[in-house]
Amino acid sequence: MTDKITALYCRLSQDDMLQGESNSITNQKAILKKYAEDNGFRNPMFYVDDGVSGTTFERDGFKAMMVDVEAGKVSTVITKDLSRLGRDYLKTGEYIEIIFPDYDVRYIAINDGVDTFKSENELMAFKNIFNDWYARDTSKKIRAVFKAKGQSGKPLSVPIYGYKKSETDKNLWLIDDEPAAVVRRIYKLCIDGYGPTQIAKILTAEGIPTPTAYAISQGRNPVNKNANLKRWDGRTVSGILVKAEYCGHTVNFRTRKKSYKIKKTIRNPQEEWLIFENTHEPIVTQEQFDLVQELRKHKRRPTKHEEVNPFSGMVYCADCGKKMYLCRATSLTADQEHLKCSTYSSDKDACSAHFIRTVVLNEIVLNELNKLLVRVKEHEDEFVQAAMDNSVQKQSSELTKAKKALKQAEKRIIELDRLFTRLYEDNVSGKISDERFAVMSEGYENEQKQLKASVTELTAYIETAEQKSADVTTFISVVQKYEHITELTPEIMHELIEKIVVHAPDKSSGHRTQEIEIHYRFDVAVTTAVADSMKYDKKRKVA
């Protein structure tokens, strides 16, 4: 082929832009064009990557050039210097010394005097290493700046779906009304008992633009360029439901890059995150966010029914402690729908066959909730005191044990540090042998490692327990939202109730009764009631 392409490759990274005009794409093009004309290289074609790092070879312009190289269309590749081709010395060397020669392609780096057609270019490898070192040094500086910015509380990412950047302050996120309404809807649906997959189907059916589609419509660069523009994905919904940014906080250092060469994103452990509270206007309340996180801990598989039963995932067997499954079918009437023990369903010898109809449970819970509303409204101070006493009393014994164990573990860790020092001194002075030192130090190190893990767990437990004791005020504020409840919804259930415990039926009175325990959120109270199916059926007949 006589009209093969002379590939004139230009690359400029974000860091190179800071170096001034000498590295600009315009300047590179001018140098390459003049060199090609002066040296008789025919059929020149530019391949350009603007704003792309030289540490990666996943560049659109470079990949387009390599497609032509592999198709046998290119005779020569010319760059301004070696660093324009790449700053990874291993990969750059592979292209120059193996891949290009394999396709009979000549490579020229003008400013570095490299021409694979004329010589062996002995110094080329060293120049590639220097270019790699430059990239590594630049990466260190960028990471230092990035770390300082993150530690100052400024957001490290672009605004997430539901927010936009302020025009006057690039570090301030403002609510973007249209997607923010969708975010609120997603949280509301989750509280109502819908899972991420179900929510995604609802949003898709209503024709609501996906986050990627919305970003494109606003002229922004989407985070996931390959996402489906018309169909919501359950994973997208799940991601929205776990972001504390939606209740007004900045969360930094969730992820990191593996290295300056490998751009793979690695998720950091949650204890390494930095969270700065109340940095921007929230889209959902802290209470809504916390409630959703609690619900997400008890994920349920989607049901075939569109309507979500308010008791789904909230009712437990008093005997085995397992959840009671909701049994509903098109062949069952509303009066026949019931909850039964999941253990009994799988192993009839492991638990009893007790069950309860949802209509009976619905009446009891509705009645107990309205009693609670009246009690809080008429005797709020007494209720608060009783709730605080109940919450603290329930946890005080375990909390005392945890604090004692934490104190002992911390004391032992300090003691082990002193033992390490004495052990090392005894080894140096010859009082104990190296073998004995190795055995003893390993034992101490293992013990200290286990103690530090225990300290972390105990600290987290104590913080959670003490927080629960302080959540009564939050519960009261939720209760005050309601004057009188006429219908149970998943939202009401999840806002007010932690769980419902159903006891085995008692037939000693001649007809079937069951004790029901209602455990309210934050351990503020537990009420008991008796379910009597016969009384319910009589009232229903009268009505």
C-alpha positions in Angstrom: 0.0 0.0 0.0 1.7 3.2 -1.2 -0.7 5.7 0.5 -0.4 4.5 4.0 -1.1 7.0 6.8 1.5 9.0 8.7 -0.1 9.1 12.1 0.5 12.4 13.9 -0.4 11.7 17.5 -1.1 14.5 20.0 -1.9 14.2 23.7 -2.5 16.7 26.5 -3.3 15.8 30.1 -4.9 18.1 32.7 -1.5 18.5 34.3 0.2 19.4 31.0 -2.2 22.3 30.6 -0.5 23.9 33.6 2.8 23.9 31.7 1.6 26.6 29.3 1.3 26.9 25.5 4.3 24.8 24.7 2.4 21.5 25.2 -0.9 22.7 23.8 -2.7 20.6 21.2 -2.4 23.5 18.7 1.3 23.8 19.3 1.8 20.0 19.0 -0.2 19.9 15.7 1.9 22.7 14.3 5.2 21.0 15.2 4.1 17.6 13.8 2.7 19.0 10.6 5.9 21.0 9.8 8.1 18.0 10.6 6.0 15.8 8.3 6.1 18.3 5.5 9.9 19.0 5.8 10.7 15.3 5.9 8.4 14.1 3.1 6.0 12.1 5.1 2.8 11.7 3.0 -0.9 11.3 3.9 -0.7 12.8 7.4 -3.6 12.2 9.8 -4.0 13.6 13.3 -5.1 11.4 16.2 -5.8 13.6 19.3 -6.4 12.9 23.1 -7.1 16.2 24.9 -7.2 16.1 28.7 -6.1 12.4 29.1 -3.3 11.2 31.3 -0.3 9.5 29.8 -0.4 6.8 32.5 -3.3 5.1 30.8 -3.6 3.8 27.2 -7.3 3.7 27.4 -7.6 6.9 25.2 -10.1 7.3 22.4 -7.6 8.9 20.0 -4.8 6.4 20.7 -7.2 3.5 20.4 -8.4 4.8 17.0 -4.8 5.1 15.8 -4.1 1.5 17.0 -7.1 0.2 15.0 -5.6 1.7 11.9 -2.1 0.3 12.8 -3.5 -3.2 13.3 -5.4 -2.9 10.0 -2.1 -2.2 8.2 -3.1 1.3 7.3 -0.2 3.2 9.1 3.4 3.4 8.1 4.7 5.9 10.6 3.7 7.2 14.0 5.1 10.6 15.0 4.8 12.4 18.4 6.4 15.7 19.7 8.3 13.7 22.4 8.1 10.3 24.1 5.9 11.6 26.9 3.1 12.3 24.4 2.9 8.6 23.5 2.8 7.7 27.2 4.2 8.0 30.7 4.1 4.3 31.7 7.7 3.2 30.7 6.8 -0.5 30.5 3.8 0.0 28.3 5.4 2.8 26.2 8.5 0.6 25.7 6.3 -2.3 24.6 4.6 -0.2 21.9 7.8 1.2 20.6 10.0 -2.0 20.7 7.4 -4.8 20.1 4.0 -3.7 18.9 5.0 -1.1 16.3 7.8 -3.2 14.8 5.4 -6.2 14.6 3.2 -4.1 12.3 6.2 -2.6 10.4 5.4 0.8 11.8 8.2 3.4 12.2 8.1 5.5 15.4 9.5 9.0 15.7 9.7 11.3 18.8 10.9 14.6 17.4 12.3 16.4 20.5 13.8 13.3 22.0 15.7 12.3 18.8 14.0 8.9 18.7 13.6 7.2 15.2 13.2 3.5 15.2 14.2 3.4 11.5 17.6 4.9 12.0 19.1 3.6 15.3 18.6 1.4 18.4 17.9 4.6 20.5 19.9 3.4 23.6 18.8 6.3 25.7 15.1 5.9 25.0 14.5 3.5 27.9 16.0 6.0 30.3 13.8 8.8 28.9 10.7 6.6 29.3 11.7 5.9 32.9 12.1 9.7 33.6 8.7 10.3 32.0 7.2 7.6 34.3 8.9 9.2 37.4 7.4 12.5 36.4 3.9 11.0 36.3 4.5 9.3 39.7 5.6 12.6 41.2 2.7 14.5 39.8 0.3 11.8 41.1 1.8 12.2 44.6 1.3 16.0 44.5 -2.3 15.6 43.2 -3.1 13.1 46.0 -1.7 15.4 48.6 -3.9 18.3 47.4 -6.9 15.9 47.1 -6.4 14.7 50.6 -6.1 18.2 52.0 -9.2 19.3 50.3 -11.1 16.2 51.5 -10.0 16.8 55.1 -11.2 20.4 55.0 -14.8 19.3 54.4 -15.0 20.3 50.7 -16.7 17.7 48.5 -14.3 15.6 46.4 -16.9 14.5 43.8 -19.1 16.3 41.4 -22.7 16.9 42.7 -24.7 13.6 42.8 -28.1 13.1 41.3 -30.5 15.6 42.9 -27.9 18.3 43.4 -26.1 20.9 41.2 -23.0 23.0 41.6 -23.5 26.6 42.8 -22.6 29.2 40.2 -20.9 31.4 42.9 -19.2 28.7 44.9 -17.9 25.6 43.2 -17.7 23.7 46.5 -21.3 24.3 47.4 -24.1 21.9 46.3 -27.6 23.3 45.6 -30.8 21.3 45.3 -31.7 20.5 41.7 -35.5 20.6 42.0 -36.5 18.1 39.3 -34.3 15.1 40.3 -34.6 16.0 44.0 -38.3 15.3 43.7 -37.4 11.9 42.3 -35.0 11.2 45.1 -37.7 12.0 47.7 -40.1 9.7 45.8 -37.6 6.9 45.9 -37.2 7.3 49.7 -40.9 7.4 50.2 -41.5 4.3 48.1 -38.8 2.5 50.1 -40.4 3.5 53.4 -43.7 2.2 52.0 -42.1 -1.2 51.6 -41.0 -1.3 48.0 -37.6 -2.7 47.2 -35.0 -1.2 44.8 -36.1 -3.5 41.9 -39.8 -2.6 42.4 -39.0 1.1 42.6 -36.9 0.9 39.4 -39.9 -0.6 37.6 -42.2 2.1 38.8 -39.9 4.9 37.7 -39.4 3.3 34.3 -43.1 2.8 33.8 -43.7 6.4 34.6 -41.1 7.5 32.0 -38.9 9.3 34.6 -35.5 10.0 33.0 -32.6 8.0 34.5 -29.8 9.9 36.2 -27.6 9.5 33.1 -30.4 10.6 30.8 -31.1 13.7 33.0 -27.4 14.6 33.1 -27.1 14.5 29.3 -30.3 16.6 28.9 -28.7 19.3 31.1 -25.4 19.3 29.2 -23.4 17.6 32.0 -21.0 14.7 31.8 -22.8 11.6 33.2 -21.0 9.5 35.9 -22.0 6.3 34.0 -21.8 6.9 30.3 -22.8 3.4 29.4 -26.0 3.3 31.6 -29.4 2.6 30.0 -31.0 5.9 29.2 -34.6 4.6 29.4 -34.7 2.0 32.0 -34.0 2.5 35.7 -31.8 -0.2 37.4 -32.3 -1.6 40.9 -28.6 -0.9 41.6 -29.0 2.7 40.8 -31.9 3.0 43.2 -29.9 1.1 45.9 -27.0 3.6 45.4 -29.4 6.5 46.0 -30.8 4.9 49.2 -27.4 4.7 50.9 -25.9 8.1 50.2 -25.8 10.3 53.4 -25.3 13.3 51.1 -29.1 13.3 50.6 -29.6 14.4 54.3 -27.1 17.3 53.9 -23.7 15.7 54.7 -20.5 15.6 52.8 -18.9 12.2 52.6 -15.3 12.0 51.5 -12.8 9.2 50.8 -15.4 6.5 50.1 -13.1 5.2 47.3 -9.6 5.4 46.1 -7.6 4.5 43.0 -5.4 1.4 43.2 -2.4 3.4 41.8 -1.5 6.2 39.5 -1.2 3.6 36.7 -4.2 1.4 37.5 -7.4 3.4 37.5 -9.5 0.7 39.1 -11.6 2.1 41.9 -11.4 0.4 45.3 -14.0 1.0 48.0 -12.5 2.1 51.4 -13.7 0.6 54.7 -16.4 2.8 56.2 -14.2 3.7 59.2 -11.9 5.5 56.7 -14.6 7.8 55.4 -14.7 11.4 56.6 -18.3 12.7 57.1 -18.9 16.4 57.5 -22.5 17.1 58.7 -24.9 19.8 57.5 -22.7 21.1 54.7 -25.6 21.6 52.3 -29.4 21.7 52.1 -30.9 18.2 52.6 -33.3 16.5 50.2 -34.6 14.0 52.8 -34.6 14.3 56.6 -32.1 12.5 58.8 -35.0 10.5 60.3 -36.1 9.3 56.8 -32.5 8.4 55.9 -32.0 6.5 59.2 -35.3 4.7 58.7 -34.4 3.6 55.2 -31.0 2.3 56.4 -32.8 0.2 59.1 -35.3 -1.1 56.5 -32.5 -2.0 54.1 -30.9 -4.2 56.8 -33.9 -6.5 56.5 -34.1 -6.8 52.7 -37.0 -8.8 51.4 -37.5 -10.5 48.0 -40.1 -8.7 45.8 -43.6 -10.1 45.8 -45.8 -10.6 42.8 -48.5 -8.3 44.2 -48.3 -4.6 43.4 -49.6 -3.6 46.8 -47.2 -3.8 49.7 -48.7 -5.3 52.9 -47.8 -3.0 55.9 -46.8 -6.1 58.0 -44.4 -7.5 55.5 -41.1 -8.2 57.2 -42.1 -6.9 60.6 -43.9 -9.8 62.3 -41.9 -12.4 64.3 -42.7 -15.7 65.9 -42.5 -15.6 69.7 -41.3 -19.2 70.0 -38.4 -19.5 67.4 -37.8 -15.8 66.8 -38.0 -16.1 63.1 -40.0 -13.9 60.7 -43.6 -14.8 59.9 -44.3 -15.1 56.2 -47.2 -13.3 54.6 -49.5 -15.8 52.8 -51.6 -14.2 50.1 -52.9 -15.5 46.8 -55.6 -14.6 44.3 -57.6 -17.6 45.6 -57.6 -16.1 49.1 -60.0 -13.3 50.2 -58.8 -10.4 52.3 -60.2 -12.1 55.4 -58.1 -15.2 54.6 -54.7 -13.6 54.1 -52.5 -14.6 57.0 -49.0 -14.7 58.5 -47.4 -18.0 59.4 -44.1 -19.0 61.1 -41.3 -19.5 58.5 -39.6 -22.1 60.6 -42.8 -24.3 60.7 -43.1 -23.9 56.9 -39.7 -25.5 56.4 -39.6 -27.9 59.4 -42.8 -28.8 61.1 -41.0 -30.3 64.1 -39.0 -27.2 64.8 -41.9 -24.9 65.7 -45.7 -24.8 66.1 -48.2 -24.1 63.3 -49.5 -20.9 64.8 -50.6 -18.2 62.4 -52.6 -15.0 62.5 -54.9 -13.4 60.0 -53.8 -10.0 58.7 -57.2 -8.4 59.2 -57.2 -9.3 62.9 -53.7 -8.1 63.4 -54.5 -4.9 61.5 -57.4 -4.0 63.8 -55.2 -4.6 67.0 -52.2 -2.6 65.8 -54.4 0.2 64.5 -56.2 0.4 67.9 -52.9 0.3 69.9 -51.3 3.0 67.7 -54.3 5.4 68.2 -54.1 4.7 72.0 -50.4 5.7 71.8 -51.3 8.9 69.9 -53.8 9.9 72.6 -51.3 9.1 75.4 -48.5 11.2 73.9 -50.9 14.1 73.1 -52.4 14.2 76.6 -49.4 13.1 78.8 -46.3 13.8 76.7 -44.0 14.5 79.7 -45.0 11.3 81.4 -44.6 9.3 78.2 -41.1 10.8 77.5 -40.0 9.9 81.0 -41.4 6.4 80.8 -39.9 5.9 77.4 -36.5 7.1 78.5 -36.6 4.8 81.6 -37.7 1.8 79.4 -34.9 2.4 76.8 -32.2 3.0 79.4 -33.4 0.2 81.7 -33.4 -2.3 78.8 -29.9 -1.5 77.8 -28.3 -0.4 81.1 -27.2 -3.9 82.2 -25.7 -4.8 78.8 -24.3 -1.2 78.5 -22.6 -1.5 81.9 -21.0 -4.8 80.9 -19.8 -3.4 77.6 -18.2 -0.4 79.2 -16.5 -2.6 81.8 -15.2 -4.9 79.1 -14.0 -1.9 77.0 -12.1 -0.4 80.0 -10.5 -3.8 80.7 -9.5 -4.2 77.1 -7.9 -0.8 76.9 -6.0 -1.4 80.1 -4.7 -4.7 78.8 -3.5 -3.1 75.6 -1.5 -0.6 77.5 -0.1 -3.3 79.7 0.9 -5.4 76.6 2.8 -2.4 75.3 4.9 -2.3 78.5 5.4 -6.1 78.3 6.7 -5.7 74.7 9.2 -3.2 75.9 10.5 -5.3 78.8 10.6 -8.4 76.6 12.7 -6.6 74.0 15.1 -5.3 76.7 15.4 -8.8 78.2 16.2 -10.2 74.7 18.8 -7.6 74.0 20.5 -8.1 77.4 20.5 -11.9 76.8 18.1 -12.8 79.6 15.9 -14.7 77.1 16.8 -16.4 73.8 15.8 -15.2 70.4 13.5 -18.3 70.0 11.8 -17.5 73.3 11.4 -13.9 72.4 9.8 -14.8 69.0 7.3 -17.1 70.7 6.3 -14.7 73.5 6.1 -11.6 71.3 3.9 -13.5 68.8 1.6 -14.4 71.6 1.4 -10.9 72.9 0.9 -9.5 69.4 -2.0 -11.9 68.7 -3.6 -11.0 72.0 -3.3 -7.3 71.3 -4.7 -7.6 67.8 -7.8 -9.4 69.2 -8.2 -6.8 72.0 -8.0 -3.9 69.5 -10.8 -5.6 67.4 -12.9 -6.0 70.6 -12.3 -2.3 71.5 -13.6 -1.3 68.0 -16.7 -3.5 68.4 -17.4 -2.4 72.0 -17.0 1.3 71.2 -19.5 1.0 68.3 -22.0 -0.9 70.4 -21.8 1.7 73.3 -22.2 4.6 70.9 -25.3 2.9 69.3 -26.8 2.0 72.7 -26.4 5.5 74.0 -27.8 7.0 70.8 -30.9 4.9 71.1 -31.5 6.3 74.6 -31.5 9.8 73.1 -33.9 9.0 70.3 -37.1 9.4 72.2 -37.4 13.0 71.1 -37.3 11.8 67.5 -40.0 9.3 68.1 -42.2 11.9 69.7 -41.8 14.2 66.7 -42.9 11.4 64.4 -45.9 10.6 66.6 -47.0 14.3 66.6 -47.4 14.1 62.8 -50.5 12.1 63.2 -53.9 13.2 64.8 -55.7 9.9 64.2 -54.7 6.9 62.1 -57.5 5.4 60.0 -55.4 3.1 57.8 -52.2 1.3 58.3 -49.5 2.0 55.7 -46.0 0.7 55.4 -44.7 4.2 56.1 -46.6 4.5 59.4 -45.6 1.0 60.4 -41.9 1.6 59.8 -41.9 5.0 61.3 -43.4 3.9 64.6 -42.9 0.2 65.1 -39.7 -1.9 65.4 -41.4 -5.3 65.3 -44.5 -7.2 66.2 -44.2 -10.5 68.1 -47.0 -13.1 67.8 -47.4 -15.8 70.4 -48.8 -19.3 69.9 -52.6 -19.6 70.1 -54.3 -20.4 73.4 -57.5 -22.4 73.2 -58.1 -23.0 77.0 -61.1 -20.6 77.0 -62.8 -22.7 74.3 -62.0 -20.5 71.4 -58.7 -19.3 69.9 -56.8 -16.3 71.3 -53.3 -15.0 70.8 -51.0 -12.6 72.7 -49.5 -9.9 70.5 -46.5 -7.7 71.5 -45.9 -4.4 69.7 -42.3 -3.1 70.1 -42.1 0.5 69.2 -39.0 2.1 67.6 -36.0 3.1 69.7 -37.2 0.8 72.5 -39.5 3.6 73.8 -42.3 1.2 74.7 -43.8 -2.3 74.4 -47.6 -2.9 74.4 -49.4 -6.2 74.6 -52.9 -7.1 73.3 -54.9 -10.2 72.8 -56.1 -11.2 69.4 -59.5 -12.9 69.5 -60.7 -14.1 66.1 -64.2 -14.9 67.3 -64.7 -11.3 68.6 -63.4 -9.9 65.3 -65.8 -12.1 63.2 -68.8 -11.2 65.4 -68.1 -7.5 65.0 -67.7 -7.9 61.3 -71.1 -9.7 61.0 -72.8 -7.0 63.0 -71.2 -4.3 60.8 
